[in-house]
Amino acid sequence: MPKKDLGTLPVEPQSDECRKGYLIFKAAFETACELLSLYDNPGGKARGQGAPSDAEQDVLRAMLVFAAAGLDSMVKQLIRDGLPAILKQSHDAKEKLVDHFSKRFNRDHNGAFEEVTRILICAKPREALVERLIDDLTSKSLQSADEVYRVCEYLGLSQKKIIVDKKDLRNAFDVRQKIVHELDVDFSRTPKQGQRNRVLRKRGEMVNAVACIFETAKTFLSQVDTAINHGNV
């Protein structure tokens, strides 16, 4: 069954700050499961022997793109909703905030004076600073293993607990990038007339990539929920 192939839904979080992130995960997971079911049951019947069509491989590509987009959207939502709460109790997150703005202000001394002044004249300077950090973190695409690692540091989370196999996650995002930015075109060969020169994507390869992304998202959500409720991960 597709859901087992792609993993399982996480336990619903205890904290209100993680609620929207959980709903985003759930939506992405269910969509990916539906796409895999369409691939496994073309025309409503179980897949038989023979190579998948170009259109059927596109279904596998869409499954991976939706999964990666779900991780991106969920993590950004957790940053918006969860970072303020985590900063109140996580020493590591506070130190990362200090490091972030120290480097930022050192790079632009002139601009730093104006930005610090604007923060200080706000009714709540601390909240204004946190909002700027949230804007910085969510303005970039989180479509790589390195970006997910980077966000873990800002939230004071254990990277090893969230990303079990960085190589697998990196490979999953590499496939995603080729699909999104190169349309999965195989430039190494010239297609025969009537054929597309796309990279052949196998079910097992794509299922493993999607499962890796969802497992990363699942543990990320759990760790943020734990950090908010218990103050440590």
C-alpha positions in Angstrom: 0.0 0.0 0.0 1.4 3.5 -0.9 1.2 4.9 2.6 3.4 2.1 3.9 5.8 2.6 1.0 6.2 6.3 1.8 6.2 6.0 5.6 3.5 7.0 8.0 1.9 10.2 9.3 3.5 11.6 12.4 1.7 11.7 15.7 -0.2 14.9 16.0 1.9 17.5 17.8 1.1 18.7 21.3 2.0 22.3 20.8 -0.2 24.8 19.0 2.9 26.2 17.3 3.3 23.0 15.4 -0.3 22.6 14.3 -0.1 24.3 10.9 3.2 22.6 10.2 1.5 19.2 10.8 -1.4 20.1 8.5 1.1 21.0 5.7 2.9 17.7 6.2 -0.4 15.8 6.1 -1.5 17.5 2.9 1.8 16.8 1.2 1.9 13.2 2.4 -1.6 12.4 1.3 -1.0 13.9 -2.1 2.2 11.9 -2.6 0.3 8.7 -1.6 -2.5 9.4 -4.1 0.0 10.0 -6.9 1.8 6.7 -6.1 -1.6 4.9 -6.1 -2.3 6.4 -9.5 1.0 5.0 -10.7 0.4 1.6 -9.2 -3.1 1.4 -10.6 -3.2 2.9 -14.1 -6.8 3.1 -15.3 -8.0 1.8 -12.0 -6.3 -1.6 -12.4 -3.2 -3.0 -10.8 -0.1 -2.4 -12.8 1.0 -5.2 -15.1 4.2 -6.1 -16.8 6.0 -3.7 -19.0 7.8 -0.4 -18.8 5.9 2.6 -17.5 4.8 5.2 -20.1 6.3 8.8 -20.1 3.1 10.1 -18.5 3.3 7.5 -15.7 6.9 8.5 -15.0 5.7 12.1 -14.8 3.4 10.9 -12.0 6.5 9.7 -10.1 8.3 13.0 -10.7 5.3 14.9 -9.5 5.2 12.8 -6.3 8.8 13.8 -5.5 8.2 17.5 -6.3 5.2 17.6 -4.0 7.1 15.9 -1.2 10.0 18.3 -1.4 7.6 21.3 -1.6 5.8 20.0 1.5 9.1 19.8 3.5 10.0 23.4 2.4 6.6 24.8 3.3 6.3 22.9 6.6 9.8 23.9 7.8 9.1 27.6 7.0 5.8 27.4 8.9 7.5 25.9 11.9 10.1 28.7 11.8 7.3 31.3 11.8 5.3 29.7 14.5 7.9 27.9 16.6 11.0 30.0 16.6 9.7 32.7 19.0 8.8 30.0 21.6 12.1 28.1 21.2 14.1 31.2 21.6 12.6 31.8 25.1 14.2 28.6 26.4 16.9 27.3 24.1 20.4 28.6 24.8 21.7 27.3 21.4 19.0 29.1 19.5 19.7 32.3 21.3 23.4 32.0 20.6 22.7 31.4 16.9 20.5 34.5 16.7 23.4 36.5 18.2 25.9 35.0 15.8 23.5 35.7 12.8 23.1 39.4 13.5 26.7 39.9 14.6 27.9 38.6 11.2 25.2 40.5 9.4 26.1 43.8 11.0 29.8 43.3 10.6 29.3 42.9 6.8 27.5 46.2 6.5 28.6 48.7 9.2 26.7 51.7 7.7 23.5 49.8 7.2 23.8 48.2 10.6 23.4 51.5 12.4 20.1 52.2 10.7 18.8 48.7 11.2 19.7 48.7 14.9 18.1 52.1 15.3 14.9 50.9 13.7 14.9 47.8 16.0 15.4 49.9 19.1 12.6 52.3 18.4 10.1 49.5 18.0 7.6 49.1 20.8 9.1 45.6 21.3 12.7 45.5 20.1 13.2 41.8 20.9 10.2 40.7 18.9 11.3 43.0 16.0 14.7 41.3 16.0 13.2 37.8 15.9 10.8 38.8 13.1 13.9 39.9 11.0 15.5 36.5 11.7 12.3 34.7 10.6 12.2 36.8 7.4 15.8 35.9 6.7 15.3 32.2 7.2 12.0 31.9 5.3 13.1 34.0 2.3 15.3 31.2 1.0 14.4 28.0 -0.6 14.8 25.0 1.7 15.3 22.5 -1.1 18.6 21.0 -0.1 20.0 19.0 2.7 22.4 21.8 3.6 19.6 24.3 4.0 17.7 21.9 6.3 20.8 21.5 8.3 21.3 25.2 8.6 17.7 25.8 9.9 18.3 23.1 12.5 21.1 25.2 14.0 18.8 28.2 14.3 16.2 26.2 16.1 18.7 24.6 18.4 17.8 21.1 17.1 19.9 18.0 16.8 20.8 17.6 13.2 21.7 13.9 13.6 18.3 13.1 15.0 16.5 14.9 12.1 18.6 13.8 9.1 19.4 10.1 9.6 21.2 9.8 6.3 22.4 13.1 4.8 23.6 11.4 1.6 20.2 9.9 0.9 18.5 13.3 1.5 21.1 15.0 -0.7 20.4 12.5 -3.5 16.7 13.0 -3.2 17.0 16.8 -3.6 19.5 16.3 -6.5 16.8 14.4 -8.4 14.2 17.0 -7.4 16.5 19.8 -8.8 17.0 18.0 -12.1 13.3 17.5 -12.5 12.3 21.1 -11.6 15.2 23.0 -13.2 16.1 20.7 -16.2 12.7 19.0 -16.7 14.7 15.7 -16.2 16.1 15.9 -19.8 18.8 13.4 -20.5 21.4 15.5 -22.5 23.6 12.5 -23.0 21.6 11.0 -25.8 19.5 12.0 -28.8 15.9 10.5 -28.6 14.4 8.5 -31.5 11.6 10.2 -33.3 8.5 10.3 -31.2 10.4 9.6 -28.0 11.3 12.0 -25.1 14.9 12.1 -23.9 14.1 12.0 -20.2 16.0 10.3 -17.5 14.3 7.0 -16.7 12.9 7.1 -13.2 12.1 3.8 -11.5 9.4 3.3 -8.9 11.8 2.1 -6.2 14.2 4.9 -6.6 11.5 7.6 -6.5 9.7 5.9 -3.5 12.9 5.8 -1.5 13.6 9.5 -2.3 10.2 10.6 -1.2 10.2 8.4 1.9 13.6 10.0 2.9 12.1 13.5 2.5 9.0 12.6 4.5 11.1 10.9 7.3 13.2 14.1 7.5 10.0 16.2 7.7 8.5 13.9 10.3 11.5 14.0 12.7 11.9 17.7 12.1 8.3 18.3 13.2 8.7 16.0 16.2 11.9 17.7 17.4 10.4 21.2 17.1 7.3 20.0 19.1 9.6 18.5 21.8 11.7 21.7 21.9 8.6 23.8 22.5 7.1 21.5 25.1 10.2 20.4 27.0 12.9 22.9 26.2 15.4 20.4 24.9 15.8 17.9 22.1 
